[in-house]
Structures are given as structure tokens and as C-alpha cells.
């Protein structure tokens, strides 16, 4: 079952930010696509199964940004 979730990420301002967040999220098991909209700060993640919120939060933190509540 494919799952798509949109997250709000704080602090992204440039292409480097997009690459950092995308790279960390793509490392999560089951992630098939990551689409970052820099203008809105929204990150759309598609995966083979639902992702644990903590795993997504940790990946965004590792990239140096903050997942909005």
C-alpha cells in the first residue's frame, strides 16, 4: 500500500536545504519519492508503507531542520 504524507519543515531557505532534507528522507526504508517545495516548506513523502513519525522527525533533524508540529 503506497502512502503519501505532507510534512511542514522549518528553516529551509535554499537548494542545499532541499538536497539535505531530501537525502536524509530518501534513506528511510520504504521511501520511494521525496518532493520539497522550498516556497511553502512542505515536503511530500511517498513510501511503500506508513512511516513512523519519529523516523521522519529524526531524518529532518539529522539534515539540520525542524519538522513543524
C-alpha positions in Angstrom: 0.0 0.0 0.0 1.6 3.3 -1.1 1.3 6.1 1.4 1.8 9.8 0.7 2.2 12.3 3.6 2.9 16.0 3.5 5.1 17.5 6.2 6.0 21.1 7.1 9.7 21.7 7.6 11.0 24.9 9.2 14.3 26.6 8.3 14.8 25.6 4.6 16.0 28.6 2.5 18.0 27.3 -0.4 18.8 24.4 -2.8 21.3 23.0 -0.3 18.5 22.8 2.3 16.3 20.9 -0.2 19.1 18.4 -1.0 19.9 17.8 2.7 16.3 17.1 3.6 15.7 15.0 0.5 18.8 12.9 1.1 18.0 12.1 4.7 14.4 11.2 4.0 15.3 9.0 1.0 17.5 6.9 3.4 14.4 5.8 5.3 13.2 2.3 4.5 10.4 2.2 2.0 10.6 5.8 0.8 10.0 5.9 -2.9 9.9 9.7 -3.6 10.6 13.0 -1.8 9.3 16.3 -3.2 10.3 19.5 -1.5 8.5 22.8 -2.1 11.0 25.4 -0.9 8.5 28.2 -1.1 6.0 26.7 1.3 8.4 24.5 3.3 6.2 21.5 2.5 7.8 18.1 1.9 5.8 15.4 0.3 7.0 11.9 1.1 5.7 8.8 -0.7 6.6 5.4 0.7 5.6 1.7 0.4 4.1 1.8 3.9 3.3 4.4 6.5 6.5 5.8 8.1 6.9 6.2 11.9 6.6 9.9 12.8 9.7 9.6 14.9 11.8 8.3 12.0 10.7 11.2 9.8 11.4 13.7 12.6 14.9 12.2 13.2 15.7 12.4 9.5 14.7 16.0 9.2 16.7 16.8 12.4 19.7 15.0 11.0 19.5 17.3 7.9 19.6 20.3 10.3 16.0 21.4 10.1 12.9 21.1 12.2 9.6 19.3 11.5 6.7 21.5 12.4 4.3 20.1 14.9 
